[in-house]
Amino acid sequence: MILTCIIVGLVLLAIDLVSKYMAQYMLIGTDIPLIGDWLGITYTENDGGPYGWLGGNTTLLIIASIVAIVVLCLVIYYFRKVKYAPIALSIVAAGALGNFYDRIFFGYVRDMIRVSIGDFSLTNFVCNIADIYLWIGIILFAIIILFFYKEDKVSAEDAEDKSNSNDVHN
């Protein structure tokens, strides 16, 4: 399973980095509408976090990325035996590493997918494939944990029943 997760993460990371490279060299100064004004392809450089928050704080965002990647590795290890959880977390890791790579080597994140829904500022943004991986992976992981994960803990009632049955046999 670990090898599968590594392969999935590396393939997704490669797709993200290639898409950013293509956007950087093919889309500068263009805005290509895909679905009206709602969805388009453009190129922008984001030196902040999501929605441009913390703009200009690249060092802080790099440190936060390192902490997030270390925590993510611990979470992957903890949930390594939960079916499909490591794959979902590998998708998150690919997104985190893609944006981390950009911050380290460029000082900003290369974005190219423009989303505009109404006039509300949080619904007008430009993101990249790594951002999409983050959302997909987090949502998949949440679904797996909420609906399919069962801890291997003995319930209080089971523990009490076992304790009582031991008392009868002693």
N, C-alpha and C positions, 0 to 999 in steps of 0.2 A: 504493500500500500504506500509506503514511503517513497519508493521509486516512482510510482504513478503520480504522486503529489508533486514530486520534483519536476517530472516531465511536463505535467500540466502547467505548473507555475512558470517554467522556462519558456514553453511555447507561447503562453499568454503574454509574458513579458516581452518576448521577441515581437509579437504582433503589435503591442503597444509602442515599442520603440521604433519600429519600421513606420507605423502610421504617423508618429510625431516627426520623424525625419522627412517623410513625404510632405506633410503639411508645412513644415518649416521651409522647404525649398520650392513648393509648388503653389502655395496658397497665399503668400504674402501680398497684402493689398487687395485680396478678393473676398467676396462674400457670395457664396453660391446657395440660393434658397433651395431647399428640398421639399418642404411642406409649407407653402405660403411663407408667412413671417414667423411661423412657429419653430421651424427646425431648419438649420442651414449648416454649411461648412465654411469656416473662416479660419484665420490664424491669429493667435494672440499669445503674448508671453505674460504669465501670471507670476509675479514675485511674492505673492501672498498665499494664504491657505484657501479653503473653499470660499467662493464668492469674493475673492480678493482680500479677505480679512487678514489682518496682520501683515499687510503689504510692506515690503522692504525689510522684513525681519527674517531673512533667509537662514541666518545662523540658528535662531530660535526654532524655525521650522525643521531644520536638519536635525537638531537635537531631539525635537519631538518625534520626528520620523524614526530615529534610531531607537528611542524608547518604545515606540509603538511596534517596531519590527521585533524587538526582543520580547515584548509581552506577547505578541502574536506567536512567536516560536514556542513560548511556554504554553499558550492555549492550545496550539496544535499538538504538543506533546501530551497535555492533559486529556484531550479528547481524541487521541490517536486511535482508540479502539471503537469509537462511536461511528457506525456506518455512515459514510459520505461526509462526515464533519471535516476530516482532513482535506478532502477535495474542496469543499466550500472555503475553508481557510486558506488553501493554496491560491484560490482565486483572489482573495483579499490580499495575500502576500504579493501576488503579481502586480496588483494595483499600487500597493504601498511602495514596492521596489521600483516600479516604473517612474513614479513621481519623485522618489528619493534620488534616483539616477539623474533626473533632470536638475534637481536642486544642487547636487554635488558638481555636475559637469557644466551647467549653464548658469546657475544662480537664479533660475526661474523654472516654472513648469510650462511646457509647450501645450497649449490647448487649441482645439479645432472644431469642436461640435457646439454650435450655437443653439441654445434653447430659449425661446421667448414666448411666455404665456401671460398675456395681459400686461398691465402696467406695474404690477407688484414687483419690486426690485429683486426679491429672492427667486422669482421665476424667470428672470432674464439673466442668463449666464452662459459662459463658454467653458466647456469641460473637455476631457479627453477620454480615450478608451480605458486608461488606468482608473479614472474616477468611476467609470461604469463598472469595472471589475470590482471595485470596493463596494459599491452598492449591491451588486448581484451577490457577491460572496457573503456580505453581512446578512442580507435578507435570507439567503439559502441556509446559512448557519443558524439564524434565529428560528426558521421553520423546523430545521432538524432538531434543535434543542427543545423547542416548545412542544412539538407534536410527536417526535419519535424517540427522543432520548429518555432512557430509564436508568436511573442510578442503580448501582449494585449495592445499595444500602439495605440492610434488614430493617423493616418497619418496626416501630416500637411494639406493636401487637405481636409480631412474629418473635421478636426477642423475648417478650414476656412469656409467650407460649413455650419457647425452648427452655427458658429458665424454669418454668413450672414442670415441664416434663422431666427435666433433670432432677428436680426435687423428688418426684414420684419414684424414680429409679434408684435413688440413693438411700 
